[in-house]
């Protein structure tokens, strides 16, 4: 599941994407049905962990430009 989720993140980042866009795409791809604010906010650090890991491994690049933080596949 972890590797499949990482691949979903990488696949979605063929162009620069925000954390929010990535989170929505990954939740949809994994069939998650988040129905409340606590569930939504608890999943945000999980997505951030994937983004951090994939940036460290060189699969993604992170850019902050124009007051926006985006990730893109390398």
MOPEMO-V851764 format. One record per residue. PHI is phi in whole degrees, 0 to 359 (* if undefined). PSI is psi in radians with two decimals (* if undefined). Layout:
PHI:PSI, PHI:PSI
This chain:
*:-0.69, 297:-0.83, 292:-0.64, 296:-0.69, 293:-0.74, 300:-0.74, 296:-0.64, 296:-0.73, 298:-0.88, 300:-0.79, 298:-0.63, 285:-0.37, 267:0.64, 292:-0.31, 224:2.85, 304:2.30, 226:2.56, 278:2.88, 302:-0.75, 298:-0.77, 297:-0.74, 295:-0.78, 300:-0.81, 299:-0.80, 297:-0.75, 292:-0.76, 300:-0.73, 295:-0.77, 295:-0.58, 271:-0.01, 74:0.40, 284:2.55, 232:1.46, 278:2.17, 243:-0.04, 216:2.82, 299:-0.78, 301:-0.74, 297:-0.73, 298:-0.85, 288:-0.44, 286:-0.44, 277:-0.34, 302:-0.80, 296:-0.49, 295:-0.81, 297:-0.72, 299:-0.67, 296:-0.75, 300:-0.81, 298:-0.75, 297:-0.83, 299:-0.82, 291:-0.45, 288:-0.74, 296:-0.61, 278:-0.13, 88:0.13, 282:-0.49, 232:2.71, 244:2.56, 246:2.33, 227:2.44, 243:2.03, 210:2.39, 58:0.67, 63:0.42, 233:2.42, 256:2.12, 227:2.71, 239:2.56, 214:2.52, 297:2.44, 276:*
